[in-house]
Amino acid sequence: MIVIPAIDLKGGRCVRLEQGKPEKEKVYSGDPLEVARNWAQQGAEWLHVVDLDGAFAGEPQNLRVLGEIRNAITIPIQFGGGVRTLENLEKVLRMGVNRVVLGTAAIESPGFLRQACEKFGDKIVAGIDARDGKVAVKGWHDVTTVDAIRFGESAAGEGARFIVYTDISRDGMLSGPNKEALKRMADAVPVSIIASGGISTLADVAEITRLAPGRIIGMIIGKALYEGAFSLKRAIDIAATSA
């Protein structure tokens, strides 16, 4: 089980939003490079970087900062936010990003996810952001009628080997993850799942580790780390001993 700290970029700064709402923003650092180095020094095996501006604008907006982060650390980076064309996907991968999360384009552009998976294999992650079981797109602004699990099954059929599953109502709220939805996704979709949204205690870390062994392979943690609820090192230790 891999514990993955998150860096959410908005205006070049490291921020967190509540439930993805731009008006509920809290700035944690004006220096994302320092934050990235800190997570790497604390033992992070991966870093999850989100371009919030890109998610809202429809194409990446913080690539300069992403490139600086890439140059500042040696651990793998998973990136998402506004990557909705093959041109932008290839640009991000050329920067040395190890995995790219595709969400909106995977829903709205038929064949895009399959084409990306055929070309780039396990460098592609399907991002499923759900509210009340339905997939949300465009920076979580628009909720579709697409069922999250059905989309997960479709993504697997199109070649996705990884899914980041986020429960929007829990994200940034420190209210605990939606374990029931995570378990349903893991049971229904035969790919590796990375849990995201609401992880707020070490008990949450332990529970996700035991929830679907071999199917849920990682968890993304943001606000709990920034608010000092627990240290990254402690979360890594708990994940390693709770399996």
Backbone hydrogen bonds, N-H to C=O, Kabsch-Sander energy under -0.5 kcal/mol:
donor,donor_aa,acceptor,acceptor_aa,energy
2,I,217,I,-2.3
3,V,1,M,-0.5
4,I,2,I,-0.6
4,I,219,M,-3.3
6,A,221,I,-1.7
7,I,48,H,-2.9
8,D,15,V,-0.6
9,L,7,I,-0.6
9,L,50,V,-3.5
10,K,13,R,-2.0
13,R,10,K,-1.5
14,C,29,S,-2.9
15,V,8,D,-2.8
15,V,13,R,-0.7
16,R,26,K,-1.9
18,E,21,K,-0.6
18,E,24,K,-1.3
19,Q,17,L,-0.6
19,Q,171,D,-3.1
21,K,18,E,-2.1
24,K,21,K,-1.9
26,K,16,R,-2.3
28,Y,14,C,-3.0
29,S,14,C,-1.6
34,E,31,D,-0.5
35,V,31,D,-1.6
36,A,32,P,-2.8
37,R,33,L,-2.7
38,N,34,E,-2.2
39,W,35,V,-2.3
40,A,36,A,-2.3
41,Q,37,R,-2.6
42,Q,38,N,-1.6
43,G,40,A,-1.4
44,A,39,W,-2.2
45,E,3,V,-0.6
47,L,76,P,-1.7
48,H,5,P,-2.5
49,V,47,L,-0.6
49,V,78,Q,-3.2
50,V,7,I,-2.6
51,D,80,G,-2.8
52,L,9,L,-1.8
52,L,50,V,-1.1
53,D,9,L,-0.9
55,A,51,D,-2.1
56,F,52,L,-1.8
57,A,53,D,-2.5
58,G,54,G,-2.6
59,E,54,G,-0.5
66,L,62,N,-2.3
67,G,63,L,-2.7
68,E,64,R,-1.9
69,I,65,V,-2.6
70,R,66,L,-2.7
71,N,67,G,-2.0
72,A,68,E,-1.1
72,A,69,I,-0.5
73,I,69,I,-1.3
78,Q,47,L,-3.1
79,F,99,R,-2.7
80,G,49,V,-1.9
81,G,101,V,-0.6
84,R,82,G,-1.2
89,L,85,T,-2.2
90,E,86,L,-2.9
91,K,87,E,-2.0
92,V,88,N,-2.4
93,L,89,L,-2.2
94,R,90,E,-2.3
95,M,91,K,-0.9
95,M,92,V,-0.7
96,G,93,L,-1.7
97,V,92,V,-1.3
98,N,77,I,-1.7
99,R,77,I,-1.8
100,V,123,K,-3.0
101,V,79,F,-3.1
102,L,100,V,-0.5
102,L,125,V,-3.3
103,G,101,V,-0.5
107,I,103,G,-1.2
107,I,104,T,-0.8
108,E,104,T,-3.0
109,S,105,A,-2.2
112,F,109,S,-2.3
115,Q,111,G,-2.5
116,A,112,F,-2.6
117,C,113,L,-2.7
118,E,114,R,-2.7
119,K,115,Q,-1.8
120,F,116,A,-2.8
121,G,117,C,-2.2
123,K,120,F,-1.8
124,I,121,G,-1.6
125,V,100,V,-2.7
126,A,162,F,-2.5
127,G,102,L,-2.8
127,G,125,V,-0.6
128,I,126,A,-0.6
128,I,164,V,-3.0
129,D,127,G,-0.6
130,A,128,I,-0.6
130,A,166,T,-3.0
131,R,134,K,-2.8
134,K,131,R,-1.7
135,V,146,V,-2.7
136,A,129,D,-3.4
137,V,142,D,-3.2
141,H,137,V,-0.5
141,H,138,K,-1.2
142,D,137,V,-2.1
143,V,141,H,-0.5
144,T,135,V,-3.1
144,T,142,D,-0.6
148,A,133,G,-2.7
151,F,147,D,-2.4
152,G,148,A,-2.3
153,E,149,I,-2.5
154,S,150,R,-2.2
155,A,151,F,-3.1
156,A,152,G,-2.2
157,G,153,E,-2.0
158,E,154,S,-1.5
159,G,156,A,-1.3
160,A,155,A,-2.3
161,R,124,I,-0.6
162,F,124,I,-0.5
163,I,192,S,-2.3
164,V,126,A,-2.3
165,Y,163,I,-0.7
165,Y,194,I,-2.4
166,T,128,I,-2.7
166,T,164,V,-0.6
167,D,196,S,-1.4
168,I,130,A,-2.5
168,I,166,T,-0.8
170,R,167,D,-1.4
171,D,167,D,-1.2
173,M,170,R,-2.0
175,S,170,R,-0.6
176,G,198,G,-1.8
179,K,177,P,-1.5
182,L,178,N,-2.1
183,K,179,K,-2.6
184,R,180,E,-2.2
185,M,181,A,-2.4
186,A,182,L,-2.7
187,D,183,K,-2.4
188,A,184,R,-1.8
189,V,185,M,-2.3
191,V,189,V,-1.7
192,S,161,R,-1.9
193,I,215,R,-3.2
194,I,163,I,-3.0
195,A,193,I,-0.5
195,A,218,G,-2.6
196,S,165,Y,-1.8
197,G,220,I,-0.6
205,V,201,T,-1.6
206,A,202,L,-2.4
207,E,203,A,-2.5
208,I,204,D,-2.5
209,T,205,V,-1.9
210,R,206,A,-1.5
211,L,207,E,-0.8
211,L,208,I,-0.6
212,A,208,I,-0.7
215,R,212,A,-2.2
216,I,212,A,-2.6
217,I,193,I,-2.3
217,I,215,R,-0.8
218,G,193,I,-1.1
219,M,2,I,-2.5
220,I,195,A,-3.2
221,I,4,I,-2.3
225,L,222,G,-1.0
226,Y,222,G,-1.8
227,E,223,K,-2.8
228,G,225,L,-0.8
229,A,224,A,-2.5
230,F,224,A,-0.7
235,A,231,S,-2.0
236,I,232,L,-2.6
237,D,233,K,-2.3
238,I,234,R,-2.5
239,A,235,A,-2.5
240,A,236,I,-1.8
241,T,237,D,-1.5
242,S,238,I,-1.3
